[in-house]
């Protein structure tokens, strides 16, 4: 599993005096990488104020998360969209989220829409990560939970006139700055043997901003599993004799095993039985079905 980082739909609109929603002549751009689509949002195609319905039939659900700093305010606002002419028929309702980023010095607001249906998002928070990640520009993170209680983190940078979607992570464990040009951290993955959790390290090169979203994951070739299990379907493996010769073993259904390691490049799983006998079993995509694993979400 690689990170399932969210990506933004559409561009943004600069709004002056957001209380009256009049768009200015000033247009900037959001740096959006790997997006499905992008376009400039028009002032009459969405709304922020409660009770205002536009030509697309949008309504207001409320502010779902808020961050207030000395210089900036960030709001995540929930809206719903119903095509014009369908009234309030729930079957046609589509829930969306917007980020509203306000610069307090001039009251300009950038509006950016998320792709995601916010009915499947919970625990939304916005945090200031500028000092934590040692950025010169303002950086904030939106964190939320999705189905099965997994969480997502998406990082944004304000570069003076636009928002930049820096990078996103599925199941982020930790992130920090290693040096002037590098961020490092880890995400929580699940192994391909018994679906147990483990930390996968990553590195981000900040020298070229165009590479911010190119998170380099450093999956270990030898992965420690350390999991007590049982054989669900008979396995065939081998142990090594004194002279390196292979001694074949048959593991019947119900045999208690300790899964020690996965050697990815060699496609081998190292097992132990009765605490002392080491057995190597060829790894295939069906191995996980033949042993008892972590079936919890």
ABEGO torsion letter per residue (X at the ends): XBBBBBBBBEBBBBBBGAAAGBBBABBBBBBBBGBABBBBBBAAABBABBGBBBAAGBBBAEBABBBBBAABBBBBBBBBBBBBGAEABAAABBBBBBBBBBBAAAGBBBBBBBABBAAABBGBBBBBAAAAAGBABBBBBBBBBBBGGBBBBBBBBBAGABBBBABBBBGBABBBBABAABBBEBBBBBBAAAGBBBBBBBBBBAABAAAAABBBBBBBABBBAGBBBBBABBBBBBBBBAAGBBBBBBBBBGBBBBBABBBAAAGBBBBBBGGABBBBBBBBAAAAAABBBBABX
